[in-house]
Amino acid sequence: MSDEVTAEGRERVVDYSDANITLDAYEDRWAWRARLRWNRATHLAWRTLVGVIGGIVTVAELIMVPAPGPGWLVVFLGLMIFASEFEFAQRLLDFARRQVGRWNDWVMAQPVWLRGLVALATLLLVWTILWAAFVVMGLPGFLPGWATDSLRQVPGID
């Protein structure tokens, strides 16, 4: 069970124990989408559309995760698209939200020096990934001249 408080202060309960793979109409918090779910034909059309769009975003995210850029952001975006229709994705999204929340709570409970160390480690990881991408793939052509000239001074980047 996932409990969530809506903007009106009501609690929304999603029942994951049913045999359906898609969210039920009564579980949907958006009235227009719940109306689509009550009709079998529109529900199938909507589920197909969400599946196709979610599949395209999933393929894009698989390509983007190892590449520099917003890979993990797209992972969560694709998961949110699937979770709007499919219960397995809603469970996975709920799990991911809990884990990110736990990580955030843990980091914020640490002393300032440790939070700074975590931020520095994150910055170094991002820089290392960008550096490795520039070494392997070269500098992208859309960078302005001043950025390209500056990056060419970094060892390993041509």
C-alpha positions as CSV (number, residue, x, y, z in Angstrom):
1,M,0.0,0.0,0.0
2,S,1.2,3.5,-0.8
3,D,-0.3,6.4,1.2
4,E,-0.1,9.9,-0.2
5,V,-1.7,13.1,0.9
6,T,-3.3,15.1,-1.9
7,A,-3.4,18.9,-2.2
8,E,-6.9,18.9,-0.6
9,G,-5.6,17.0,2.4
10,R,-7.2,13.7,1.5
11,E,-5.2,10.6,1.6
12,R,-4.9,8.6,-1.7
13,V,-4.5,4.9,-1.3
14,V,-3.2,2.7,-4.1
15,D,-3.9,-1.0,-3.7
16,Y,-1.1,-3.0,-5.2
17,S,-2.5,-6.3,-4.1
18,D,-5.0,-6.7,-6.9
19,A,-4.3,-8.8,-10.0
20,N,-4.4,-5.9,-12.4
21,I,-1.2,-4.7,-14.0
22,T,-2.7,-1.2,-14.5
23,L,-4.0,1.3,-12.1
24,D,-7.7,1.1,-11.5
25,A,-10.1,4.0,-12.1
26,Y,-10.8,4.6,-8.4
27,E,-7.0,4.6,-7.7
28,D,-6.4,7.5,-10.2
29,R,-6.1,11.0,-8.7
30,W,-6.9,12.8,-12.0
31,A,-10.6,12.8,-12.9
32,W,-10.1,13.0,-16.6
33,R,-7.8,10.0,-16.6
34,A,-10.1,8.0,-14.3
35,R,-12.9,8.6,-16.8
36,L,-10.7,7.1,-19.5
37,R,-10.2,4.0,-17.4
38,W,-13.9,3.3,-16.9
39,N,-14.3,2.7,-20.7
40,R,-12.5,-0.4,-21.9
41,A,-11.7,1.0,-25.4
42,T,-10.3,4.3,-24.1
43,H,-8.4,2.6,-21.3
44,L,-6.7,0.3,-23.9
45,A,-5.9,3.2,-26.2
46,W,-4.5,5.2,-23.2
47,R,-2.5,2.3,-21.9
48,T,-1.0,1.7,-25.3
49,L,-0.1,5.4,-25.7
50,V,1.5,5.5,-22.3
51,G,3.4,2.2,-23.0
52,V,4.8,3.5,-26.3
53,I,5.9,6.9,-24.9
54,G,7.3,5.2,-21.8
55,G,9.2,2.7,-24.0
56,I,10.7,5.5,-26.1
57,V,11.8,7.3,-23.0
58,T,13.2,4.1,-21.5
59,V,15.3,3.5,-24.6
60,A,16.5,7.1,-24.5
61,E,17.3,6.7,-20.8
62,L,19.3,3.5,-21.3
63,I,21.5,5.4,-23.8
64,M,21.8,8.5,-21.6
65,V,22.7,7.0,-18.3
66,P,26.4,6.2,-19.2
67,A,26.7,9.3,-21.3
68,P,27.2,12.8,-19.9
69,G,23.9,14.6,-19.3
70,P,20.7,14.2,-17.4
71,G,20.6,10.4,-17.6
72,W,19.2,9.7,-14.1
73,L,16.7,12.5,-14.5
74,V,15.4,10.8,-17.6
75,V,15.3,7.5,-15.8
76,F,12.9,9.0,-13.2
77,L,10.9,10.8,-15.9
78,G,10.4,7.5,-17.8
79,L,9.5,5.7,-14.5
80,M,6.9,8.5,-13.8
81,I,5.4,8.0,-17.3
82,F,5.1,4.3,-16.8
83,A,3.8,4.8,-13.2
84,S,1.0,6.9,-14.4
85,E,-0.6,3.7,-15.8
86,F,1.2,0.6,-14.6
87,E,1.3,-0.7,-11.0
88,F,4.7,-2.3,-11.2
89,A,6.2,1.1,-12.2
90,Q,4.2,2.8,-9.4
91,R,5.7,0.4,-6.9
92,L,9.2,1.0,-8.2
93,L,8.7,4.7,-8.2
94,D,7.4,4.6,-4.6
95,F,10.5,2.6,-3.6
96,A,12.8,5.0,-5.4
97,R,11.1,8.0,-3.7
98,R,11.5,6.4,-0.3
99,Q,15.2,5.7,-0.9
100,V,16.0,9.2,-2.2
101,G,14.1,10.6,0.8
102,R,16.1,8.4,3.1
103,W,19.4,9.4,1.5
104,N,18.4,13.1,1.7
105,D,17.4,12.8,5.3
106,W,20.7,11.0,6.1
107,V,22.8,13.6,4.3
108,M,21.0,16.6,5.9
109,A,21.5,15.0,9.4
110,Q,25.2,15.0,9.0
111,P,27.6,17.8,10.0
112,V,28.3,20.6,7.5
113,W,31.8,19.3,6.7
114,L,30.4,15.9,5.7
115,R,27.7,17.4,3.5
116,G,30.4,19.5,1.9
117,L,32.5,16.3,1.3
118,V,29.5,14.6,-0.3
119,A,28.9,17.6,-2.5
120,L,32.6,17.6,-3.5
121,A,32.6,13.8,-4.2
122,T,29.5,14.3,-6.4
123,L,31.2,17.2,-8.3
124,L,34.4,15.1,-8.8
125,L,32.3,12.2,-10.1
126,V,30.5,14.4,-12.6
127,W,33.8,16.0,-13.7
128,T,35.4,12.6,-14.1
129,I,32.5,11.3,-16.2
130,L,32.6,14.4,-18.4
131,W,36.4,14.2,-18.7
132,A,36.2,10.5,-19.7
133,A,33.4,11.3,-22.3
134,F,35.5,14.1,-23.8
135,V,38.6,11.9,-24.0
136,V,36.6,9.0,-25.7
137,M,34.2,11.0,-27.9
138,G,36.0,14.3,-28.3
139,L,34.6,17.8,-27.6
140,P,31.1,18.4,-28.9
141,G,30.8,20.9,-31.7
142,F,28.1,23.0,-30.1
143,L,30.5,24.3,-27.4
144,P,31.6,28.0,-27.8
145,G,35.1,28.7,-28.8
146,W,36.2,29.9,-25.4
147,A,35.0,26.7,-23.7
148,T,36.7,24.5,-26.3
149,D,40.0,26.4,-25.9
150,S,39.8,26.1,-22.1
151,L,38.9,22.3,-22.2
152,R,41.8,21.6,-24.7
153,Q,44.2,22.7,-21.9
154,V,43.0,19.8,-19.7
155,P,45.3,16.8,-20.0
156,G,44.0,14.0,-22.2
157,I,41.4,16.1,-24.0
158,D,42.3,16.9,-27.6
